[in-house]
Amino acid sequence: MGVNSSRSAILSPTRESAEHIDGGYTTPQGVYNGPIDYCLQIVRQLQLDRKFAPFYRGLSDFDSSWSDAKLRSLLDERGKTSSVTSARHPSSSTRSRASTASLPFPPQDSLVDMYRGCEECPICFLFYPMMNVARCCSQPICSECFVQIKRAPPHRRNQETFDVFNEAPSCPYCTESDFGVVYPPPVEKTRYDKADERVIICDHIRPDYRRAWKTAKKSLQLQAANQAIIDQNNRSRMQSSLVRPTNSSRRRDDIDDILLQEALKLSLEEEDRRLERERKKKEEEERKLLETQESPFVRSTSASSLTRHVNGPQTPPTVNSDDGISTDILLHPTSQSPSECQTLASKHYEAA
């Protein structure tokens, strides 16, 4: 039996099991271990209606030259790994996990023939026998990866407004908006409109996204309003703080001017005192110089005057010389000034 005939037999309208369909399962096989935030019942119904690909056990590697025995052993090993992974990471409900672990596997020959034509998912890099295709560019994507794609969390694009956005995901391949998938894949590449009934988008498996979006929108708008009030208060405080430093800076400038003037005044006074000290010092030096330049008669006169003032007046002895000149003048030449002495001497000479 060829690959196409095997696929036709597996994709027959007869439903084999409530949890096992078309060689795959209606519950995830442990590729992603995060929490399930989509509706498993809706996904299961879409798979039973053949509008969404089942969850297959992907192969980490594949080669078309492998023998049936090797491919069969890999599938058995992958099945055991999936069961262990599901038990370690209980992402789905207990009922789905228990029913998946106890499901009978389809006939090995049909399964091997089906995996002969498997393809690689460009996102998780695992090989699957059947996958969904993007409605826009017909690129393959497995069901495990598609259920992880969802709308962005509600957010505000502009912090200045209260508008809240929750954009639909874009195609991971061609980045077209409103990403959706089609199953089973068409024979030829076909572009589908997002409103086509055959297209499955992420909102179909998350029917409560509108309610969650409204709740998040109200919360974000409330936060935005509170933030606007806080920003307004901060701006008011900032403006007031900008005014205060201006006044204080002016006061500082005034104080600096006063201090500068006071410093100049003190400097000028200190300069005046220095000049006065220099002037007095110069006068003292000049006075001392004049004293050193005076004659010895003046100094003797001063000393004799001081002696007579202390001891009282004394009558000097009078001795007559041979020439008739009084020895009073000769012995005490400093009792009168030189001119007076000369006059007295002249008088004595004439008298003689």
C-alpha positions as CSV (number, residue, x, y, z in Angstrom):
1,M,0.0,0.0,0.0
2,G,1.4,3.4,-1.0
3,V,1.7,6.5,1.0
4,N,-1.4,8.2,-0.5
5,S,-3.6,5.2,0.0
6,S,-2.4,4.9,3.6
7,R,-3.3,8.5,4.3
8,S,-6.7,8.1,2.7
9,A,-7.4,5.1,4.9
10,I,-6.3,7.0,8.0
11,L,-8.3,10.1,7.0
12,S,-11.4,8.2,6.4
13,P,-14.7,9.6,7.9
14,T,-14.9,6.8,10.4
15,R,-13.9,8.1,13.8
16,E,-11.7,5.6,15.5
17,S,-11.8,7.0,19.0
18,A,-12.8,10.0,20.9
19,E,-9.1,10.8,21.8
20,H,-7.3,9.1,18.9
21,I,-7.8,10.2,15.3
22,D,-6.0,10.0,12.0
23,G,-2.9,8.4,13.6
24,G,-2.6,11.2,16.1
25,Y,-4.2,12.5,19.3
26,T,-6.6,15.2,20.5
27,T,-4.3,16.2,23.3
28,P,-0.8,17.6,23.2
29,Q,2.1,15.2,23.2
30,G,4.6,17.2,25.4
31,V,6.4,19.3,22.9
32,Y,5.6,22.4,25.0
33,N,5.3,22.0,28.8
34,G,3.7,25.4,29.7
35,P,0.1,25.8,31.0
36,I,-2.7,25.3,28.6
37,D,-4.5,28.6,28.0
38,Y,-6.8,27.5,25.2
39,C,-10.0,25.4,25.1
40,L,-9.1,21.7,24.7
41,Q,-12.8,20.9,24.0
42,I,-12.9,23.2,21.0
43,V,-9.6,21.9,19.7
44,R,-10.8,18.3,20.0
45,Q,-14.0,19.1,18.2
46,L,-12.1,20.8,15.4
47,Q,-9.9,17.8,15.0
48,L,-12.9,15.4,15.0
49,D,-14.4,17.6,12.3
50,R,-11.2,17.4,10.3
51,K,-10.6,21.2,10.4
52,F,-7.5,21.0,12.5
53,A,-4.6,18.6,12.4
54,P,-4.2,16.1,15.3
55,F,-1.3,16.2,17.8
56,Y,1.2,13.7,16.4
57,R,4.3,12.3,18.0
58,G,7.0,14.2,16.2
59,L,10.4,12.7,15.2
60,S,13.6,14.6,16.0
61,D,15.1,13.3,12.8
62,F,14.0,11.6,9.6
63,D,15.5,10.1,6.5
64,S,13.4,8.6,3.7
65,S,16.0,5.8,3.2
66,W,15.2,4.4,6.7
67,S,13.8,0.9,6.7
68,D,10.4,0.1,8.1
69,A,11.9,-1.7,11.1
70,K,14.0,1.4,12.1
71,L,11.1,3.8,11.6
72,R,8.8,1.5,13.6
73,S,11.3,1.4,16.5
74,L,11.7,5.2,16.5
75,L,7.9,5.5,16.6
76,D,7.7,3.1,19.6
77,E,10.5,5.0,21.4
78,R,8.8,8.3,20.7
79,G,5.5,7.0,22.0
80,K,7.1,6.0,25.3
81,T,8.9,9.3,25.6
82,S,5.6,11.2,25.0
83,S,3.9,9.2,27.8
84,V,6.7,9.9,30.3
85,T,6.8,13.6,29.3
86,S,3.0,13.9,29.8
87,A,3.2,12.3,33.2
88,R,6.0,14.7,34.3
89,H,4.4,17.8,33.1
90,P,0.6,17.6,33.7
91,S,-0.4,20.5,31.5
92,S,-3.7,19.1,30.4
93,S,-6.5,17.7,32.5
94,T,-6.2,14.4,34.4
95,R,-8.9,12.8,32.3
96,S,-7.2,13.7,29.0
97,R,-3.8,12.6,30.2
98,A,-5.0,9.2,31.5
99,S,-7.0,8.5,28.3
100,T,-4.1,9.5,26.1
101,A,-1.7,7.2,27.9
102,S,-4.1,4.2,27.5
103,L,-5.0,4.8,23.9
104,P,-4.3,2.0,21.5
105,F,-1.8,2.9,18.7
106,P,-3.0,2.5,15.1
107,P,-1.7,-0.5,13.1
108,Q,2.0,-0.3,12.7
109,D,2.0,-0.8,9.0
110,S,-0.4,2.1,8.4
111,L,1.5,4.3,10.8
112,V,4.9,3.5,9.2
113,D,3.5,4.2,5.7
114,M,2.0,7.5,7.0
115,Y,5.3,8.7,8.5
116,R,7.1,7.9,5.2
117,G,5.8,11.2,3.9
118,C,6.4,13.3,7.1
119,E,7.6,16.9,6.9
120,E,9.5,19.1,9.2
121,C,7.8,21.9,11.1
122,P,9.8,25.1,10.6
123,I,9.1,26.2,14.2
124,C,9.8,23.2,16.5
125,F,11.9,21.3,13.9
126,L,10.2,18.0,14.5
127,F,8.9,15.8,11.7
128,Y,5.1,15.1,11.5
129,P,3.1,13.0,9.0
130,M,0.3,15.7,8.7
131,M,0.3,19.4,9.5
132,N,-1.8,22.5,9.1
133,V,-0.8,25.1,6.5
134,A,-0.9,28.9,6.8
135,R,-3.8,30.5,5.0
136,C,-1.6,33.2,3.5
137,C,1.6,31.5,2.3
138,S,0.7,27.7,2.7
139,Q,3.7,27.1,4.9
140,P,3.3,24.1,7.2
141,I,2.9,24.4,11.0
142,C,2.1,21.6,13.4
143,S,-0.8,21.8,15.9
144,E,1.6,21.8,18.8
145,C,3.1,25.1,17.6
146,F,-0.2,26.7,16.4
147,V,-1.9,26.4,19.8
148,Q,1.0,28.4,21.3
149,I,0.3,31.4,19.1
150,K,-2.1,33.9,20.5
151,R,-2.9,37.6,20.7
152,A,-0.4,39.9,22.3
153,P,-1.3,40.9,25.9
154,P,-3.4,44.1,26.1
155,H,-1.1,47.1,26.1
156,R,-0.9,50.8,25.4
157,R,1.1,51.9,22.3
158,N,1.3,55.5,23.4
159,Q,1.7,56.4,27.1
160,E,0.0,59.7,26.5
161,T,-3.4,58.2,25.5
162,F,-5.7,55.7,27.2
163,D,-6.2,53.5,24.1
164,V,-5.6,49.8,24.7
165,F,-4.6,47.4,21.9
166,N,-4.7,43.6,21.6
167,E,-3.4,42.8,18.2
168,A,-4.0,39.5,16.5
169,P,-0.8,37.5,15.7
170,S,0.9,37.8,12.4
171,C,2.1,34.9,10.2
172,P,5.5,33.7,11.5
173,Y,6.6,33.2,7.9
174,C,5.3,36.1,5.8
175,T,4.2,38.4,8.7
176,E,0.7,38.9,7.3
177,S,-1.8,39.9,10.0
178,D,-4.6,37.7,11.3
179,F,-2.7,34.5,11.1
180,G,-4.8,31.4,10.5
181,V,-4.4,27.8,9.3
182,V,-6.2,25.3,7.0
183,Y,-6.5,21.6,7.3
184,P,-6.2,19.3,5.5
185,P,-3.7,21.0,3.2
186,P,-5.0,21.8,-0.3
187,V,-3.4,20.0,-3.2
188,E,-2.1,23.3,-4.6
189,K,-1.1,26.4,-2.7
190,T,-4.1,28.5,-2.2
191,R,-4.6,31.8,-0.4
192,Y,-7.6,31.9,1.9
193,D,-9.3,34.9,3.4
194,K,-9.4,35.1,7.2
195,A,-13.2,35.0,7.1
196,D,-13.3,31.7,5.2
197,E,-15.0,29.0,7.2
198,R,-12.1,26.6,6.6
199,V,-9.7,28.9,8.3
200,I,-8.9,28.4,12.0
201,I,-7.5,31.4,13.8
202,C,-6.2,31.6,17.4
203,D,-9.4,33.3,18.5
204,H,-11.4,30.2,17.6
205,I,-9.7,28.2,20.3
206,R,-9.7,31.0,22.9
207,P,-13.4,32.2,22.8
208,D,-13.1,34.1,26.1
209,Y,-10.3,36.4,24.8
210,R,-12.8,39.3,24.4
211,R,-13.9,39.1,28.0
212,A,-10.3,38.9,29.1
213,W,-9.4,41.8,26.9
214,K,-12.2,44.0,28.3
215,T,-11.1,43.2,31.8
216,A,-7.5,44.0,31.0
217,K,-8.5,47.1,29.1
218,K,-10.4,48.5,32.1
219,S,-7.4,47.7,34.4
220,L,-5.0,49.4,32.0
221,Q,-7.1,52.4,31.6
222,L,-7.4,52.7,35.4
223,Q,-3.6,52.4,35.7
224,A,-3.2,55.0,33.0
225,A,-5.5,57.4,34.7
226,N,-3.7,57.0,38.0
227,Q,-0.4,57.4,36.2
228,A,-1.6,60.6,34.6
229,I,-2.5,62.0,38.0
230,I,0.9,61.0,39.4
231,D,2.7,62.5,36.4
232,Q,0.8,65.7,36.7
233,N,1.7,66.0,40.4
234,N,5.3,65.2,39.5
235,R,5.3,67.9,36.9
236,S,3.9,70.4,39.3
237,R,6.5,69.6,41.9
238,M,9.2,69.8,39.2
239,Q,8.0,73.3,38.1
240,S,7.9,74.5,41.7
241,S,11.4,73.1,42.3
242,L,12.6,74.8,39.2
243,V,11.3,78.2,40.5
244,R,12.8,77.9,43.9
245,P,16.4,77.3,42.8
246,T,16.1,80.5,40.7
247,N,15.3,82.6,43.7
248,S,17.9,80.9,45.8
249,S,20.5,81.4,43.1
250,R,19.7,85.1,43.0
251,R,20.1,85.3,46.8
252,R,23.4,83.5,46.5
253,D,24.5,86.0,43.9
254,D,23.6,88.9,46.2
255,I,25.5,87.3,49.0
256,D,28.5,86.7,46.8
257,D,28.5,90.4,45.8
258,I,28.3,91.5,49.4
259,L,31.2,89.2,50.4
260,L,33.2,90.4,47.5
261,Q,32.7,94.1,48.4
262,E,33.6,93.3,52.0
263,A,36.7,91.5,50.9
264,L,37.7,94.5,48.8
265,K,37.1,96.9,51.7
266,L,39.2,94.8,54.0
267,S,42.0,94.6,51.5
268,L,42.0,98.4,51.0
269,E,42.1,99.0,54.7
270,E,45.0,96.5,55.1
271,E,46.8,98.3,52.3
272,D,46.3,101.7,54.1
273,R,47.7,100.3,57.3
274,R,50.7,98.8,55.5
275,L,51.5,102.2,53.9
276,E,51.1,103.9,57.3
277,R,53.5,101.5,58.9
278,E,56.0,102.0,56.1
279,R,55.7,105.8,56.4
280,K,56.3,105.7,60.2
281,K,59.2,103.4,59.7
282,K,60.8,105.7,57.1
283,E,60.4,108.7,59.4
284,E,62.0,106.9,62.2
285,E,64.9,105.9,60.0
286,E,65.3,109.6,58.8
287,R,65.3,110.8,62.4
288,K,67.9,108.4,63.5
289,L,70.0,109.4,60.5
290,L,69.8,113.1,61.4
291,E,70.8,112.3,65.0
292,T,73.9,110.5,63.8
293,Q,74.9,113.5,61.6
294,E,74.8,116.1,64.4
295,S,78.2,117.7,65.7
296,P,79.9,116.5,69.0
297,F,79.4,120.0,70.5
298,V,75.7,119.6,70.3
299,R,75.9,116.2,72.0
300,S,78.2,117.6,74.7
301,T,75.9,120.6,75.2
302,S,73.0,118.3,75.6
303,A,74.9,116.1,78.1
304,S,76.2,119.1,80.1
305,S,72.7,120.6,80.2
306,L,71.4,117.4,81.5
307,T,74.2,117.2,84.2
308,R,73.5,120.8,85.4
309,H,69.9,120.1,85.5
310,V,70.5,117.1,87.7
311,N,73.3,118.4,90.0
312,G,72.2,122.0,90.1
313,P,74.2,125.1,88.9
314,Q,77.9,125.0,89.6
315,T,80.4,127.8,89.4
316,P,83.3,126.8,87.3
317,P,86.7,127.8,88.5
318,T,88.1,131.0,87.0
319,V,91.7,130.9,85.9
320,N,93.4,133.8,84.2
321,S,95.6,132.9,81.4
322,D,98.7,134.8,80.4
323,D,96.9,136.5,77.5
324,G,94.1,137.7,79.8
325,I,91.5,135.4,78.3
326,S,89.2,133.8,80.9
327,T,89.8,130.1,81.2
328,D,86.1,129.7,81.8
329,I,85.5,129.9,78.1
330,L,88.3,127.5,77.3
331,L,87.5,124.9,80.0
332,H,83.8,125.0,79.2
333,P,83.5,125.7,75.6
334,T,80.1,124.0,75.4
335,S,78.4,126.3,77.9
336,Q,77.5,128.6,75.0
337,S,77.1,128.2,71.4
338,P,80.1,128.6,69.2
339,S,79.1,132.0,68.0
340,E,78.6,133.2,71.6
341,C,82.0,131.8,72.5
342,Q,83.6,133.7,69.6
343,T,81.9,136.9,70.7
344,L,83.0,136.5,74.3
345,A,86.5,135.7,73.2
346,S,86.6,138.8,71.1
347,K,85.5,140.9,74.0
348,H,88.1,139.6,76.3
349,Y,90.8,140.2,73.7
350,E,89.8,143.8,73.2
351,A,89.7,144.3,77.0
352,A,93.1,143.0,77.4
